[in-house]
Amino acid sequence: MENQVPPNLLFQIFSYLPERDLLHVRGVCRRWRKLGSSPIVWRERAIVDVMLERDLFEAVLRVAPVVATISLNLPEGMIPGLLTTFCAAKRLSFSVWNNVAIDCCQILRRQLELGSLESIHMHMHGEPMSFAPFMEMLQGTRIREISLQNYRPPIGGQLPPSAPVSSLKELRADTRKPDRHVQFLLFSHRKTLQMVSLPLCIPTPMAILSLASELQQLECPPQVDMELLLKCPKLRSVTIKMERRGTVIEERHVERARSAISATAQFLAKATQLHEYSLYPEETFDSRESSDSEETSDSEETSGSKEKVVRTLTMAPVACNDSALEKVKLNMLAQDAEVPQRALSEALPKLPHLRSISLTCPPTLAMMSSISPQSSPSLREMFVLLQECVHSFMHQEAVQSLLRCNRHLHILVKCNSHCHEDPPCRFCRSDCHNQLKSRHNDLVGIFAHPPNVCDLEEHQGSYFWVKM
């Protein structure tokens, strides 16, 4: 009977089986054993040591020829099978403490020997010095992606005598200063790097990044030498991150911070090749605590400084007369949304190619009233992150007016699809849009145009669509 089932159908069935069940069906017959050992049924799987029982995890390491991801916490120390396995992973993820840092080096070495590794993710906990051997080993690898979380530069660790062959395409590191390990990676792989994320790094090594001819995406804080990036011909996406802990500048550095803001604004005004711009205005350079005697004046000065900085960085990309921006993202809390959204609404007429606006809070009334076919002729999407009820949001007069006036606009909402108030809001108590009431933590798309006017819905299949 089992011989009558086509191999392609068995591959599909086996691919959906949990790991333990897949290991069991391999014992049914020789044919199933062979099919159950095929890379086809294992290559999309991720195995996590803390999610699988120890015996099952080791069995997978013995049987599976490949997996997409091996994710390790090593809560009980080294798993011997990791050093002898022939299971080749495309992605290796660690979230470990310094007591097993040496074990990570051995595991990394084995996966490099197997030859399929493309991505390394390391979340470091504990003493940075313990991770120096791991960082030393990373310098000589030929992979496509490196991500270093909770990264504090280790004191020590040798750099290779010569740079490896350039292979790295993506580098993420939340280091607060450009240590020699990160700089070596940037310089060694400058010919292939396409995406760099250094959201806390002050100063960011712009001189090295300006040599990255393939660089397309960059995330960093404001820098005094941002204009060096104008040498990167393929740069299309820039994220300016003003993270609360990473960019709070002491009083003696305020002047340098002002220079960084000004230089960043000048770069944004000249970078006409940018298609995407994201701003995280969580904190600005002036966040000194006031004394009691100066509380009022300092508070007003600080507030004014913050508003000026946020406004400057929001408006900067429209200072040029030939902006190619297609997507703008503002990441802020609702209580901080007024200034950046007001600045963006004023900038809309100078962004003729803008297709998408992304907000991490509800749009303000001023923001919604500023959008029209005249001010935003190309706008098609507005992404909104809501903490409130989407049912109540979509019935707001400002939202409905926005959609009526902009027939091609789609509002894409991520939130709980209905409220958790007790009692529920009046819209959730009504009989309209009953489909929303049974959907939790979902994505909801809102539009008002007639059917078949555009094809956006086909490209946003994960959204639950509501026509107003």
N, C-alpha and C positions, 0 to 999 in steps of 0.2 A: 504493500500500500504506500509506504513512504517513498518508494522509487518512482511512483506516479506523480509526485508533486514536483513541478518545475523548479530548478535551482533558484531562479530569480525570485520566485514567490517565497521560497524558504529563506533566502537572504533577507527579504523584507521582514518576514516574521521574526527571524532570529535577531534582527537589529533592534527590535522593540522589547525583547525579553530582558528582564533584570539579570544581572551578572550571575547570580547563583542558579537561576533557571537555565541560563544558556550553558553553563557548565554541566548541568544535569542532562540536557537533551543531547549533548555530545556522546553520551553513553548508550543511546538508543541503537545505533548501528554505525558501521564504518563510514557510510556516506554522510550521515549527519555529523559524525566526528570531524570529517574533513571539511564540510561546509561550516561547521561551528568554529573551526580554527582559521577561517579565512579572514584576511584583513578587512573585507567588506563589512563584516558584522561587528568589528571592534573599532574601526577607525574614527568614529564620531563620539566615542564614549570618553567620559571623564571619570577617573577613579580617585577617590579621596580617602586617605588613610583613616581619618576620624569618622567617616560615614559608613565604611564597610567593616565587618568583623575581621579580626586579624587573619584568621585562616582563609577567609574569602579573598582578602586583599592579596595575600601571598599566592593563592591559587591563580588569580588573574595574572599576576606577574609571571607565573610559569607558563600559562596557556596562551594568553593574548599575544599576537605578533606585533600589534600596534595599538595605540590609543591616542585620542586627541590630547588629553591632559592627564598628567600625574600631579596631584595636589597633596602636599605633605605638611603636617604639623609635627610629626614624630613625637607624640606625647610620652611614649615609653622608650624613646631612644631609637637607635638604628634598627631597621627591618632588614635582615640579611639578604633577602631576596632582591632588594633594590640594587645590590652590588653585582649580582650574577644574572639578572634577568636579561632576556632577549626581547622584551617588550619595549619597542621604541616609541617614545612620546614626541609629539610635535611641540607641546608646551609643558614646561616644568615650573611648578609653582610651589614656593616655600613660604610658610609663615611660622618662623621658628625663633627660639631663644638662643642666646649665645653658647649654651652648653652643647648644642648639636651642630654648631657652625661647621666644624671640621667634617662631620658626616655629610653635610650638604655638598662639600667639595668632592667627596668620593662619589656621591650619587650623580652629580653633574658630570664628572669625568666619564662615568659609565654611559650616560645618555649621549654624550658627545661621541663616544666610540661607536654607538649604534647608528649614528649618522642621520637621524631624522629631525633632530631638535632644531626648532626655528625660533622659539620664544622662551625667555626666562623671566619669571616674576619672583621677586624676593621681598618679603615683608620682614624687616629685621627688628628683633626685640632684644634689649639688653646691651651689654658692653660692646661698643663699636669695634674695639681692637680685635675682638674674636672673629670678626667678619673680614679681616684683612686678607687672609688666604683666599677666601671666596672672591673678593674683588680682584685679587691678583690673577686668579684663574680666568675671570671674565675678560681680561684685557686681550687674551689670545684667542678667544672664540670667534667662530665665523657663523653668526646667527643673524636673524632678521630683526628681533625685537628684544629689548631689555627694559624692565620696569623695576625700580628700586623705591620701595615705600619705607617710610620711617627711617630714611637714610641719614646717618650721621657719619661724616668722613672718618674712616679709621686712621689712626696714627701708625704708619708702617705699611708694609706690603710693597713688593717690588714691581716696577713697571717693566714690561718687556724691552729688550735692547733695541728692537725695531717694531714698527707698527705692523699689525696683521693686515691681511688683504681686506679691503673695504667691503663690508657685507651688510652692516647694520642699517635698517631702514627707520626704526622707531626707537627712541630713547626717552624714558620717563624717569625722573629722579626728583624727589622732594627735598633735596639738599638745600641748606640755607646759604651755602657759599660754594663757589666753583672749585672743589678740591681737585687734586691732580689726577685722580682716577677718572672722574667725569670728563675733565678736559682732555685726557688722553683718548677716551672713547670718542669724544666729539671730533678731535683732530684726525684720529686714525680712520674714521668712517665718514669723513666730510664729503666724499665723492658719492655716497649712496644714501645718506640720511635724508628722509622725506618728512619726518615728524619728530619734533623735539618739544618735550614738556618739562620746564624747569620753573614751576609756579612760585617757588619761594626763594630762588637763587639771586642774591644781591652781592656783587654785581654779576649779571649774566654775561658769559664770555662771548660778546657780540663779535669780536674780532675773528674768532674761530668760526662762529656761525655764518659770518659773511662769506666764508669760503665754501659753504655748502651749496653747490650749484643746483642740487636736486631738492632743496628744502621747500616744502609746500605748506607746512603747518608749524606754528610756534606758539607756545604758551609761556609767558614770563611776566615778572613785575615791570613797572616803568623803569627805563634805563636812560642814562645820559648819552649813550652812544647808539641809540636805536637806529639812527639814520644809516648806519653801516649795513643794515638789512636791505637797503635799496639795491645792493649788489646782488641780491638773490632773485634771479629772474622768474623763478617758478613759484615764489611765495604767494599763496592765495588766501591763507587763513591765519589771523592773529588773534590771540586771546590775551588781554591785559588783566592780570590777576593781582588784586590788592588784598591779599589774605590778611586776616586780622592779626595773627601773631607774626606773620612773616615780614610785613612791611611797615610796622609801626616804627617810626623814625624818632630818635631822641632829639631833644631841642638843638643840640650842637650840630645835628645833621640836617636841619630843616632846609637850609639853603641848597644843599645837594639834592634833597628830595624835590624841591621846587624845580631845579634844573632838570631832573629826570622826568618830571611831569611835562615840562615845556618841550623837552627833546622828543618825548614820545608823541606828543600832539603834533609836532612838526613832521615826524616820520609818517604818522597816519595821514596827514594832509598831502604828503607827496607820494604815498604808496598807491598809485592809481590802479595797480594790478590786483589789489585785494578784492576777493569775492565774499569773504566772510569776516565778520568782526564781532568779537565777544568781549564784554566788559564785566568784571566782577568787582563792583565798587563797595566791597564790604568794609574797607577801612582806608583812610587816607593818611598823609604824612603827619598831620597835626592832630595828635590825640593825647596831648599832655593833660594831666590832671590839674585842676585849678585849686588854688588855695581858697580859703573861705573869703578872704578880703577881695579876691579878684574873680570870684566865681562867676558873676554876671558878665563882666566884660570878656573874660577868657572864653566863657561858654559861647557867647555870641560870635567871637572871633573864630573859634574852632568850627562852629556850625557854618559860618560863612566860608571858611577855607575849604571845608569838605564839599559844600555845594559848588564852589567855584571849580574845584578839581574834577568832580564828577561831571559837571557841565562841560568843562574843557575837553575831557576825554571822550564824552559822548558825541560832541559836535565836531571833533577833530577830523573825522573822515570826510566830512562834507565841505571842508575848506577848499578842496580842489574843485575845479569846474568839470572834471571828467570822471566822476566816481563810478566804479564798476561794481559797487557793493550789491550783492544779491541777498545776503542774509545778515541780520543783526540780532545778537542775543544780549539781553541785559539780565544779569543774575543778581537779584537783590531781594531783601525782605519787603513785605508790604509797607511797613512803616517808613522805608527808605526809598519808595518808588517814585515819589512825586518829582524830584529833581531830574533824574535820568530820563523818565518817561516824558516829561515836559520838553527836555532838550531834544529828544528823538522826534517828538511830534513837530517841533519847529524845523527839524532837519529834513523831514520827509520830502518836501518839494525839490530838494537837491539830490535826491536818491531815486532817479527815474527807473533804475533797473532792480530796485528792491523787490524781492519776491516773498521773503519770509521774515517775520518778526517772532522772536522767542522770548517769553517773559516768565520768570519764576515766581510770579505773583499775579493777581488780577490786574487787568489794564485799568488805568484811571479813566475817569470821564473825559478828561482833556485829551488823553491818548486816543480814545475811541472817536471822539468828535472831530479829530484832526485828519482822520483817514477818509479819503474820498477818491473817486476815479481821477480827479484832477491832481491831487497831491501825491497819490500813490498808484499810478496807472498799471504797474506790474505786480502789485501785491496780491498774492494768492493764499498765503497761509499766515495764521497767527497762532503760535503755540502758547498755551497758558497752563501754569501749574496752580491748581486751586486747593485750598484747604476747606473751602465752603462747599455747599451742595451745588452740584452742577445743574440740577433741575431749577433751583432758584436763580442761578447765574444766567441760564439761557433765556429765562423769562424777563430779565431786566430790560427796560425800555431802551437803554443805551445799546445793549447788545443787539436787540432786534432791529433798531434803527441802523446800526453799523452794517448788518447783513442786508438790509433792504437797499441801502445806498451803494453797497459794493457787492454786486451780484456774483462776482467770481471769487469772493473771499470765503475761506473756510477757517473756522475757529476750531483748533484741535486742543482738547482739554484732557489733562491727566489729573485724576483725583478719585476720591470715592464718588461713585456715580449718583448717590443720593445721600441725603443728610442723615445724621445720627442724632438729631435733636429729639428730645422727648418733651412735648409731642413734636412730630415732624412738622416741617414748614408747610405753608398752605398749598404749595404746588405739589408736594409729595402726597398731600391728603386728597388732591383732586384726581380726576380720572384721566388726565392727559399724560402722554408719554409713559405709559405703564411699564414699558420694557426696561426703563431705567431703574425701576424699583428693585429688580432682582439682580442687579449687576453691581459688584463691589470692586474697588480698586482697579477700575478699568479705564480705557481710553475712549473718549466720546468726541465725535466729530460733528460740528454744527454748520449747516449751510442753508441758503435760501434760494438758490438758483433752480430752474426747472431741471428735470432729469436729463441726462445725456448731454448736458452743456459742456462738461469738462471730464477729463479722465483721472482726476486726482483720487477719487475713491478707489480706483483699481490699484493705485500705488500705495494706499494706506489701508490695506485689508485688515489690519489688527484693530482698527477703530470701529466703534459702534456708531453708525451714522444716524443723525436726526435732522430731518428737513423742517425748517421753520415756516 
